[in-house]
Amino acid sequence: MTSRERLLATVAGKPVDRPAVNFYEIGGFMVDPNDPDPYNVYNDPSWKPLLELAENETDITRFVGATAKPMLENCRHEYYTDETIDRNGARFIHTTLRVDGRTLTSVGRRDPELHTVWMIEHLLKDIDDLKAFLKLPDEVFAYEPDVSNMPAVEDALGDRGVVIVDTADPLCHAAGLFSMETYTTIAYTEPVLFRRLLDKFARWLYPYVETVAKAFPGRLWRVVGPEYATEPYLPQELFQEYVVNYTKPIVQSIQSHGGYARLHCHGRIRSALPHIVSMEVTGLDPLEPPPQGDVELAEVRREYGRDLVLFGNIEVSDIENLAPREFERVAARALEDGTRGEGRGFVLMPTSCPYGRTITSNTLENYRTLIRLAQQG
């Protein structure tokens, strides 16, 4: 089977010649190792063998998204000001929002040695900020998607894999506005107010997803955000309230047009699993093993494998830190547990990817081990 055939059969719950193996963001995101930008960690020579390994040997799921055009030109600029500043060896992203007589600010920091943005100041800091944010007109968030760029990505990928459309759910958009402690406090103590925020994001997000799913049907999707409502952050009844009630319409929209919705949920998912299955999603990632997660892959496969295609179970910290012989035992167990008995399918996949500038020989060897074990079946 080609990688494309293998992945399509896997998400459809059909037999495959061997388990698929995927490096998640490596091969998933399009990067340019030749870009000399000092904030491009992938231009370090140590990344080249790993990027080539992903392109040539894995079953790629390549992220793709629509081009978004504001429904009303300059509507956002009436309220938001964005500025990026390089200083003291780092890049700072400043956002200012003026609404209802209040000035709200956020600051993100990007360091040249790390491919990530650290939020050092969040936009909403208390309930009054949230109430002001809710007074923003919905038109600020309304975008019209254009999928015309997406088939070209799929065509270029060819038989090496499938494209995967990426979207956040309302909870992801809402929770990211706050620090974690402020978010959990407000989501727990002010559910009526917090639902108003979720409703605000849902009003533009649902038609956006519906438009893309209809215009680009039958593809795999990743839906991000449910982990914000897992334990210990919120009790499981609020997972039903904030995830199932708001994310299931996205899943239904995707799958009504022949697509496959894969839910992305880090952390402790044991209590959330029945809720996740109730949404009738196609798949689930990244299935973090204990101690990062709280349920073993073998148990998920046994209890929910008939309902879900499972993606994951390899902790990226193990790829970076375990000696090759020890890592091989961990990876072999994941492969065995993910394919044991009856189930819809399994893709051997890390929970994330390295975000530093340097890839060590140990890390590269462990990625090679994933490919070798999967190809052995």
Phi, psi and omega per residue, in radians:
M1 nan 2.544 2.964
T2 -1.315 2.878 3.098
S3 -1.037 -0.699 3.117
R4 -1.080 -0.834 3.129
E5 -1.076 -0.705 -3.108
R6 -1.124 -0.775 -3.119
L7 -1.223 -0.717 3.124
L8 -1.117 -0.696 3.095
A9 -1.154 -0.682 -3.129
T10 -1.077 -0.886 -3.089
V11 -1.212 -0.386 3.095
A12 -1.518 -0.027 3.132
G13 1.296 0.490 -3.120
K14 -1.838 2.839 -3.131
P15 -1.100 2.594 3.095
V16 -2.278 2.832 -3.142
D17 -1.278 -0.511 3.088
R18 -2.841 2.857 3.078
P19 -1.123 2.470 3.040
A20 -1.255 2.656 3.066
V21 -2.277 2.336 -2.984
N22 -2.467 2.488 -3.132
F23 -1.727 0.280 3.115
Y24 1.052 -2.008 -3.052
E25 -1.156 -0.502 3.116
I26 -1.330 1.961 -2.959
G27 1.616 -0.408 3.107
G28 -1.383 -0.855 3.094
F29 -1.616 2.419 3.068
M30 -1.343 2.095 3.113
V31 -2.198 2.778 -3.121
D32 -2.088 1.758 -3.134
P33 -1.207 -0.165 3.128
N34 -1.659 -0.084 3.122
D35 -1.260 2.080 -3.060
P36 -1.367 0.011 3.132
D37 -0.847 2.231 -3.120
P38 -1.097 -0.276 3.102
Y39 -1.654 0.087 3.077
N40 -1.622 1.686 -3.083
V41 -1.153 -0.379 -3.052
Y42 -1.305 -0.128 3.102
N43 -1.466 -0.042 3.005
D44 -1.201 2.332 -3.088
P45 -0.990 -0.437 -3.109
S46 -1.187 -0.346 3.120
W47 -1.365 -0.438 -2.982
K48 -1.000 -0.852 3.138
P49 -1.070 -0.613 -3.133
L50 -1.247 -0.733 3.098
L51 -1.089 -0.716 3.121
E52 -1.180 -0.662 3.102
L53 -1.057 -0.774 3.127
A54 -1.105 -0.755 -3.095
E55 -1.188 -0.633 -2.978
N56 -1.713 -0.371 -2.978
E57 -2.162 -0.188 -3.074
T58 -1.822 2.918 3.035
D59 -1.606 1.700 -2.922
I60 -1.340 2.403 2.878
T61 -2.031 1.796 -3.005
R62 -1.653 2.150 -3.107
F63 -1.194 2.440 -3.135
V64 -2.544 2.572 3.130
G65 -2.525 2.770 3.113
A66 -1.310 2.720 2.964
T67 -1.400 2.251 -3.047
A68 -1.843 2.214 3.109
K69 -2.022 2.259 3.135
P70 -1.027 2.414 3.084
M71 -1.100 -0.671 3.094
L72 -2.125 2.039 -3.126
E73 -1.038 2.401 3.038
N74 1.187 0.099 3.141
C75 -1.091 -0.771 3.141
R76 -1.110 -0.661 -3.067
H77 -1.191 -0.261 3.059
E78 -1.223 -0.367 -3.053
Y79 -2.074 -0.621 -3.029
Y80 -1.848 2.530 2.943
T81 -2.251 2.262 -3.133
D82 -2.076 2.440 -3.136
E83 -2.566 2.351 3.082
T84 -1.996 2.235 -3.061
I85 -2.288 2.304 3.008
D86 -1.692 2.135 3.092
R87 -2.718 2.576 3.108
N88 0.910 0.671 3.061
G89 1.338 0.245 3.133
A90 -2.441 2.873 3.129
R91 -1.959 2.235 -3.095
F92 -2.010 2.310 3.121
I93 -1.909 1.911 -3.105
H94 -1.764 2.304 3.053
T95 -2.184 2.321 3.087
T96 -2.149 2.286 3.099
L97 -2.122 2.183 3.083
R98 -1.979 2.022 -3.095
V99 -2.698 2.439 3.071
D100 0.936 0.645 3.104
G101 1.367 0.078 -3.128
R102 -1.968 2.612 3.037
T103 -1.990 2.000 -3.099
L104 -1.920 2.450 -3.079
T105 -2.323 2.620 2.990
S106 -2.395 2.696 3.122
V107 -2.425 2.207 3.000
G108 -1.969 2.585 -3.123
R109 -2.124 2.323 3.068
R110 -2.117 2.215 3.095
D111 -1.790 2.533 -3.041
P112 -1.132 -0.361 -3.112
E113 -1.585 -0.037 -3.057
L114 -2.335 2.336 3.097
H115 -1.605 1.240 3.083
T116 -2.852 2.775 3.081
V117 -2.002 2.167 3.088
W118 -1.642 2.167 3.082
M119 -1.437 1.900 -3.123
I120 -1.686 -0.197 2.989
E121 -2.597 2.178 -3.132
H122 -1.628 2.698 -3.009
L123 -1.148 -0.806 -3.089
L124 -1.823 2.197 -3.012
K125 -2.009 -0.205 3.126
D126 -2.826 -3.112 -3.092
I127 -1.128 -0.639 3.132
D128 -1.118 -0.679 3.058
D129 -1.070 -0.737 3.135
L130 -1.094 -0.764 -3.139
K131 -1.096 -0.654 3.088
A132 -1.174 -0.745 3.137
F133 -1.030 -0.682 -3.122
L134 -1.136 -0.269 3.120
K135 -1.504 -0.078 3.024
L136 -1.088 2.382 3.087
P137 -1.140 2.531 -3.130
D138 -1.027 -0.457 -3.118
E139 -1.065 -0.396 3.110
V140 -1.060 -0.557 -3.045
F141 -1.776 -0.023 -3.023
A142 -1.468 2.064 3.109
Y143 -2.236 2.546 3.101
E144 -1.764 2.094 -3.099
P145 -1.413 2.534 3.061
D146 -2.186 1.995 -3.051
V147 -1.631 0.142 -3.014
S148 -1.094 -0.403 3.127
N149 -1.426 -0.274 -2.955
M150 -1.337 -0.704 3.119
P151 -1.047 -0.555 -3.136
A152 -1.139 -0.638 3.087
V153 -1.130 -0.745 3.124
E154 -1.129 -0.748 3.135
D155 -1.110 -0.717 -3.139
A156 -1.156 -0.574 3.127
L157 -1.235 -0.671 3.090
G158 1.066 -2.374 -3.075
D159 -1.430 0.033 -3.090
R160 -1.398 -0.065 3.116
G161 2.879 -2.777 3.122
V162 -2.282 2.740 3.026
V163 -1.442 2.714 3.100
I164 -2.346 2.118 -3.115
V165 -1.455 2.326 -3.015
D166 -1.893 2.332 3.050
T167 -2.591 2.559 2.966
A168 -1.583 2.706 3.059
D169 -1.657 3.048 -3.125
P170 -1.001 -0.648 -3.135
L171 -1.111 -0.698 3.132
C172 -1.080 -0.789 3.109
H173 -1.085 -0.688 -3.066
A174 -1.311 -0.872 -3.045
A175 -1.115 -0.587 -3.104
G176 -1.181 -0.183 3.102
L177 -1.319 -0.322 -3.027
F178 -2.035 2.824 2.833
S179 -1.153 2.798 -3.067
M180 -1.082 -0.693 -3.113
E181 -1.206 -0.658 3.117
T182 -1.226 -0.733 3.104
Y183 -1.018 -0.906 -3.071
T184 -1.120 -0.640 3.133
T185 -1.138 -0.825 -3.111
I186 -1.211 -0.749 -3.130
A187 -1.094 -0.548 -3.122
Y188 -1.475 -0.713 -3.007
T189 -1.671 -0.324 -3.094
E190 -2.229 1.052 -3.047
P191 -1.094 -0.597 3.141
V192 -1.149 -0.798 3.130
L193 -1.149 -0.712 -3.118
F194 -1.176 -0.634 3.082
R195 -1.121 -0.564 3.063
R196 -1.077 -0.650 3.100
L197 -1.181 -0.775 3.100
L198 -1.072 -0.720 3.117
D199 -1.067 -0.671 -3.112
K200 -1.081 -0.776 3.119
F201 -1.261 -0.622 -3.119
A202 -1.119 -0.569 -3.074
R203 -1.085 -0.551 3.092
W204 -1.725 -0.505 -3.060
L205 -1.244 -0.716 -3.106
Y206 -1.049 -0.891 3.112
P207 -1.142 -0.527 3.101
Y208 -1.101 -0.872 3.132
V209 -1.098 -0.731 -3.132
E210 -1.057 -0.732 -3.140
T211 -1.114 -0.788 -3.135
V212 -1.172 -0.787 -3.115
A213 -1.082 -0.617 3.140
K214 -1.309 -0.692 -3.093
A215 -1.399 -0.379 -3.096
F216 -2.320 1.147 -2.944
P217 -1.372 2.837 2.973
G218 1.335 0.238 -3.105
R219 -1.809 2.881 3.046
L220 -1.373 2.454 3.094
W221 -2.182 2.689 2.921
R222 -2.036 2.238 3.136
V223 -1.973 2.052 -2.988
V224 -1.878 2.478 3.012
G225 2.402 -0.495 -3.037
P226 -1.012 -0.451 -3.101
E227 -1.055 -0.389 3.112
Y228 -1.114 -0.318 -3.112
A229 -1.968 0.239 3.071
T230 -1.448 2.868 3.018
E231 -1.245 2.530 0.160
P232 -1.613 0.173 -3.057
Y233 -1.218 -0.818 3.134
L234 -2.421 2.680 3.087
P235 -1.210 2.753 -2.984
Q236 -1.104 -0.462 3.115
E237 -1.141 -0.455 3.088
L238 -1.422 -0.323 2.971
F239 -1.114 -0.733 3.069
Q240 -1.078 -0.759 -3.050
E241 -1.220 -0.781 -2.987
Y242 -1.731 -0.370 -3.139
V243 -1.845 -1.068 -3.070
V244 -1.010 -0.854 -3.065
N245 -1.157 -0.483 -3.069
Y246 -1.872 -0.386 -3.107
T247 -1.680 -0.498 -3.138
K248 -1.024 -0.678 3.078
P249 -1.036 -0.562 3.073
I250 -1.170 -0.801 3.109
V251 -1.023 -0.799 -3.117
Q252 -1.115 -0.678 3.133
S253 -1.121 -0.801 3.126
I254 -1.055 -0.851 -2.990
Q255 -1.391 -0.321 3.062
S256 -1.229 -0.305 3.104
H257 -1.897 0.445 3.049
G258 1.401 0.140 -3.140
G259 -1.490 3.085 -3.114
Y260 -2.190 2.078 -3.094
A261 -1.691 2.049 3.080
R262 -1.854 2.123 -3.118
L263 -1.496 2.339 3.133
H264 -1.837 2.080 -3.056
C265 -2.637 1.804 3.085
H266 -1.303 2.979 2.896
G267 1.443 -2.593 -3.015
R268 -1.517 1.845 -3.009
I269 -1.955 0.027 -3.053
R270 -0.921 -0.912 -3.090
S271 -1.258 -0.367 -3.118
A272 -1.479 -0.324 -3.022
L273 -0.982 -0.793 3.101
P274 -1.051 -0.625 3.111
H275 -1.194 -0.703 3.129
I276 -1.089 -0.796 3.129
V277 -1.092 -0.611 -3.126
S278 -1.128 -0.356 3.109
M279 -1.405 -0.138 3.122
E280 1.032 0.699 3.052
V281 -1.238 2.766 3.104
T282 -1.326 -0.782 -3.021
G283 -2.535 3.045 -3.087
L284 -2.519 2.362 3.011
D285 -2.452 2.819 -0.007
P286 -1.774 0.125 3.060
L287 0.953 1.072 -3.101
E288 -1.132 2.318 3.110
P289 -1.321 2.771 2.997
P290 -1.041 2.554 0.155
P291 -1.557 -0.109 3.102
Q292 -1.152 -0.728 3.026
G293 -1.743 -3.049 -3.116
D294 -2.309 0.349 3.118
V295 -2.589 2.448 -3.132
E296 -1.394 2.583 3.130
L297 -1.011 -0.702 -3.122
A298 -1.040 -0.650 3.130
E299 -1.227 -0.734 3.103
V300 -1.080 -0.758 3.117
R301 -1.067 -0.778 -3.104
R302 -1.154 -0.758 -3.020
E303 -1.536 -0.544 -2.997
Y304 -2.271 0.068 -3.073
G305 -1.104 -0.439 3.099
R306 -1.310 -0.350 -3.109
D307 -1.693 -0.500 -2.944
L308 -2.239 2.416 2.860
V309 -1.410 2.239 -3.022
L310 -1.791 2.302 3.131
F311 -2.119 2.195 2.988
G312 2.362 -2.571 2.675
N313 1.770 0.149 -3.128
I314 -1.728 1.965 -3.125
E315 -1.238 2.248 -3.085
V316 -1.082 -0.518 3.099
S317 -1.124 -0.541 3.067
D318 -1.202 -0.667 3.095
I319 -1.056 -0.690 -3.059
E320 -1.447 -0.477 -2.949
N321 -1.974 -0.463 -3.078
L322 -1.397 2.510 3.017
A323 -1.130 2.598 -3.047
P324 -0.916 -0.718 -3.122
R325 -1.151 -0.745 3.111
E326 -1.180 -0.704 3.135
F327 -1.112 -0.648 3.138
E328 -1.049 -0.656 3.099
R329 -1.130 -0.730 3.132
V330 -1.121 -0.800 -3.105
A331 -1.177 -0.686 3.137
A332 -1.123 -0.669 3.108
R333 -1.150 -0.737 3.112
A334 -1.051 -0.738 -3.135
L335 -1.144 -0.721 3.114
E336 -1.157 -0.810 -3.113
D337 -1.160 -0.602 -3.098
G338 -1.326 -0.279 -3.102
T339 -2.042 -0.011 -3.065
R340 -1.260 2.403 3.055
G341 1.203 -2.775 -3.120
E342 -1.453 2.563 3.103
G343 3.115 2.852 -3.102
R344 -1.303 -0.608 -3.134
G345 2.860 2.884 -3.114
F346 -2.573 2.433 3.038
V347 -2.144 2.108 3.099
L348 -1.276 2.094 -2.949
M349 -2.723 2.457 3.023
P350 -1.198 2.841 3.114
T351 -1.361 -0.341 3.135
S352 -2.899 -2.707 3.084
C353 -2.519 2.808 3.076
P354 -1.030 2.548 3.124
Y355 -2.146 0.212 3.094
G356 -1.612 2.998 -3.067
R357 -1.343 -0.449 -3.022
T358 -2.003 2.276 3.025
I359 -1.783 2.096 -3.107
T360 -1.385 2.836 3.085
S361 -1.110 -0.563 3.104
N362 -1.122 -0.797 3.122
T363 -1.077 -0.796 3.137
L364 -1.071 -0.735 -3.141
E365 -1.104 -0.667 -3.139
N366 -1.216 -0.605 3.027
Y367 -1.131 -0.684 3.092
R368 -1.088 -0.594 3.124
T369 -1.107 -0.693 3.109
L370 -1.019 -0.767 3.139
I371 -1.144 -0.800 -3.104
R372 -1.065 -0.780 -3.124
L373 -1.149 -0.727 3.138
A374 -1.148 -0.690 -3.119
Q375 -1.217 -0.439 3.053
Q376 -1.308 -0.260 3.122
G377 1.441 nan nan
